[in-house]
Amino acid sequence: MVNFNALCLVASKTRGNLEPCAATACEISQSKFTYGWYNLVFEIGFSDKTFWIARIPIVQEDHDGNEEEITNELESEVATMKYVKNNTTIPVPVIFAFSSTPHPDVGCRFILMESLPGVPGTGRFKEFVPDEYKQKTFRQFVDIKLQLSQCRFPRIGRLREDANVYKIESFRPFGCLYSDPCGPFDTSIDYYYSVRKHDLQKAVNDRSAQSDISQEQRFGTWLRLQAVPVIVQLEFNPGPFPLHHPDLNVANLLFDNEFNITGVIDWTGAFVAPIESFGLMPIEFPRYSKNSKDSNVNLIWNLIEDAERLIDPSTPLSKYIQSSRSAGLAAFEIGDRRGEKITMQLCQSLVHSLYGDQADYTMVKSMFENSCWVKALSLGREESH
């Protein structure tokens, strides 16, 4: 569906406007590309050996053909990257041009951006980064995380740029079975409760023959609603709220040969989040352990605490993500349509976080199936007891 010749013409014209004296002849190798869950990425090569990146969004099924939402999502991603570029030292690509609606000549949406040095990581942090580089690389990762923590806004939602003024708009929340646009929100409790209640309502009522929602996934939506009072820290409930990259894992970071982080990519779905969601770290990092004698186990957590102390001596982020209250955070946030095995693992983690390690999984699931929530919603009533 992509007209690559037209995309090259757009790139040439854009570069000519930005750099009148630069070479503008370029080509795109259709056989040289990479891809992720949300995007296809091609390299644009100019005749003077300058390279750009052309990123083409892959439209997800859960958008249900909502063209306005797809457009808003891309525009918010562009606004977020520009904000981070202008307000932090985080290595984010410069955006040269974009089309948030299908371009009439190119045939699709796209973003043309700077090609940063380095290559994406693979696998997980602990395997990808050699031990001799971990201290340095993790410190750079912590710096990125804490710089984002200082990008604060008064409401929860998605960034929108309007004449160089950044506003918060409605968005599709992360980690939901039914990620319908909602918000913005003024408090963490309002956000979590509204989103998780909506998810549960739709999951329980979605019992058509075409539905691919399993009972395990419905159970997960119920558990996440029960977890809201456990997750939220009341002292941070009213904000202000930090800017959150929801997929800040090794695959969305660029590294040089000495494992310096040279770029942060794929800002799809980034939003202004409660501190609890912001505290979610890549799941490959082991949980903080007070009694561990292995220096690598607590390395990332100690680096966060040391760096945060320079900003705030009380280290609220570090204290929260090291606490038992955050133990179920990953399972609470990751609530999308995954396989049955992963869904059950996430549900088990939430059961233990809510009811203790000795809680009987089957018994808790029975509580859900016999709850007033399910009975009321199955009858088409929205009230809960």
N, C-alpha and C positions, 0 to 999 in steps of 0.2 A: 504493500500500500504506500510505501515511501518513495517519492520521486527524488532520488539522490542528486540528480543533475540540478534540480531546482533548489535543493538544500545547499549545494555548493555555490550556486549563484547568490543565495541569501548570505552565506558566509563571506563571500568575496565582497559583496556590496557593504556589508557591515564593517569588515576590516578596512575597506577603502575610506569609509566615513570616519573611523576611529584613528587610522594612521594613513593619511593621504599619500605618503611617500613609500609605503610598504608594498611588497609584492602581494597581489590579491588572487593570482591563479592558484586553484587548489583542487584537490580530489579526495574522494572518500572511498576507501577500500571496503567493499561490502563483505569481504571474507574475513576482515579483521575487526572483530567486535567482542564485547563481553556483555553479560546480562545478569540481572538479579531478579528478585521477586517483582519489582516495580518498574524497572527500566531496562532499555537496550542502550548500549553505549558504543558509539563509533568514533574513530579518530579522523579528524580533518587535517590533511597535510598540505601546507602552502609551499610554493616553489622555493621560498627562502629558508626552508627547513623549520619554519614555525609550525607548531601543532596546536590545534584546538580540540575540544571534545564536543560532540553532538550527542545529547542525551534525549532519548525518545521514550516517553512514559508508556508503560503497558497498562491498558485500561483493565481494572479488576472487575470481576463479576459482581462483587458486592456493591458496586456503584449503581447497579440496576439501570444503566443507561442515563443516569442523571448528568447531562452534559454541563449544566451550570455548576454542579458540585465538582466535577472533574476540572473545570476551568479554575474555580476558586482554589482548589487544592494546589494546583501548579503555581498560581499567582502568589499564594501564601508561602510556598517553598522558596520562590525567588525572593520575596520580601524578607524571609527569615535569613537567607544566605547573605543578602545585602546588609541586613542589620548586624549580623555577626561579624562580617568583614569590616564594617565601619566602627564597631564599638568594642572589639576585642583584638587580641593578637592570634587568635585561633586561625590556622592555615585553611582558609576556605577559598575555593576557586572564584575568580572574578567572572561575573556573568556579562557577556557581550550583547546578547540578544535572546529573545524568547518569543514564542507564540503560544498563548494559553488556550487558544481555540485552534481547531484544525486549519492549518495554513492552506489557502486556496490553491497554491502551486505545489507545495511540498506534500500535502495530503495528510498531515498529522500534526500534533503538537510537538514542540521541541524546545530545548534550551541549548544555546551555544555558549560554551564557557572555557575558561582557561584550563590548559592541561598542566596540572601540577606534577612535580617530579615524584618519583617513587612508585611503588606497586602496592596493590591491596594485600593485606595479610590473608592467611589461609588457616583454616582449622580454628584452634583456640589459642588464647594468649599464652597459656603455660607451655604449650608445645611449640608455638611459632617463635616466641621470643626466647633466645638462649639465656641460660642463667646469668652469664656475665653481663648481659645487657638489661636484665629485668629492672634493676634499680633505676636506671636512666629512663628507660621506655615508660615504666609505670609512673614515674614522676611527671613525664610529659603528658601522659593520659590524665593524671590527677589535675594538672594545670588546666587542661581543656575543660574538665568537668567543673572545676571551681570557677573558672571564668564565666561559664554559662550560668552558674548559680548566682552570679552577681548581675545578670541581665534580668531585672525584676520588673513586673507589670502588676497593675492593680486587679486584674481579672484573669480568669482561666479561659483559654480559648486559643484561636489560631491568629497569627499575625497577618495584618493587612496594611499595606503601604498606600497612603493617599497624599500625594503632593509632599513627600518626605516626612509625613506624620504617620506614626505607627499606631494602629488601632487593633483592638481585639474583636474577633468575629466568631460566629458559630463554627463548629468543626465536627468531624467524625471522630469520636473518641477512640483511643487505642485499646486493643485487647478485648473487643466485644464480638459476640456472635452476630449482633444486629447493630452495625455501626452507623446509625442514622445521624444526620447533622443535628446538633443541639447546642445549647449555650448561647452566649458566654455565661460564666458563672462567677459569683462574687465570693464564694467560700468553698473550701475543700469538701465539707460535708454535703453541701448542695450539689456539687459536681458528682461525687461518688454515689450518693444515694439516688440521684435522678438517673444517672447512667445505668447503674446496676439494677434498679427497679425496672427501668424500661427494657433492659436485656432479658430479665426474668419473665416479665409479662409476655414479651413476644415469643420467647422460647417455649413457654408453657402452652400458649395458644396456637403455636405453629405445629399442628398435628395433621396436616393434609397428607394425602398419599404421596405427594411429590417432595415432602420435607425430608431433608437429609440430616436433621438434628437428632442426635441420639439422646437417650434418657440420661446418659452420663454427662453430656454437655448441658442438659437442662439442670441437672444436679449442681454442676459447676456454677451456673448463673445464680442459683439460690445461695450457695456457699459464699460467693463474692458479696452478695448483699448482706449476709450475716457478718462478714468480716469488716464492714465499713467502720463500726465504732471501735474496732480493735486497731485498725490501721491508722486512723486519723489522729494527729497530735493537735489538741485543741489550741495550744499556744500559737500555732502557725495557721490555724483554720482561716482567718480573714486575710491572709497574704501579708505583703506582696509575694508574687509567685515567680519562680525562675523559668527561663527558657529551656526546654527539654528536647534533646535528640533521642527519640525512643529506641533507636537501634544502633547505639554507639558500641559496636563490637569490632573485632579485629578486621572483618571483611570490609568495613566502611571507613577504615583508616589506611592511609598510604604510608609506606616505610621506605627509607633508603637502605643502603647496604649495611649500615651500622645500627639499624633499627631505631633511628630517629623518626618521629612521626612528622611527615611532611604534608599531610593533608587530611581533612575530615570531609567525607563525601556522603551522598545520599541523605538529604535532609527531608525526604518525603515523610509526611506525618508529624513533623516537628510542631510542638505547640507549647504554650505557656501552661505549666502544670503545677499541681500541688507539690509541696516539698516531698511528700511521700512517694509520688510517682517519680519525681526527679532522683530520689535516692536509689532507684533501681539500677544496679550495676550488672555488667555482663555475667551471666549465670555460671560461667566457667571459673570465676574467682571463688575459692572456697570460703565458707562462712567464717566470720571472725571467731577466733577461739582464744579465750583467756588463758587456757592451760597448755596451748601448743608450744612445743619446743622447737618446731621447725620454723626457721626465720622466714621462709617463703610463704607460709600459710597466711600470716598477718601482714605481709609486706605492703599490699595495696592499701589496707585499712590504716596502717601506721603512717603511710605517706599522705593519705588524705587528711588525717588528723593534724599532722605537722604543718601541712600547707594551709589548712583552714584556720589554724591558730593565729596565723599572720593576719587573717581577715577578721576573725571573731574569736577571742579567747575562750568563749564558751563552747565552741565547735558543735553547733546543733546538728549539722548534717552528719558528721562523724558519729556522734553519740547515737543518733537514730539508727543508722544503718548497721551499727555494731550491736544494737539492742535486740532482745528477744522479740519485741513488738514487730520488728521488720522481717522476722524469719519467714513469714508467708508472703512477702511482698512480690516475689517473682510469680508465684502461682496466682496471686490476686490480680496482677497486671496482665498476665498472658492468658487471655480468655477467648481466643479466636477459634476457627474451625480446624483444629488439628486432628491427627489420627486418634483412634480409640485408646491406644496404649498410653500416649502422651497425655490425653485428656484425663485418664484415670490417675496417672502419676500426679498431675496438678491438683486434682480433687483430693487425693490422699494427703498431699502436702498441706492443703487448706484445712482439712479435717484435723490434722495433728496440731496445726497452729492455733485453731480455734478451741479445740476440746482436749488437747493434751496428747502426748505420744501413745498413751494406752487406749485412746478412744477406738471403739469398734466401728470400722468403716461402714459395714452393712447396716448397723443399727442407726447411724447418723443418716445414711441414705434413706432408710425407712421413715425417719422423722420428716425428711423433705417430701417424700411421696404421700404422706398422710397429713401434711401441714395444711392450715387454712389457706395459705397462699395458693397452693396448687388447686385446691377444691374451688376456691373463689374464682380464680382465673379461668379454670376449665369451664365454668358456668358463664364466662363472659363478663364477670364483674371485676372491677379494678380495685375495689377496696381491700385492704389487708387488715389482719387482726393481730 
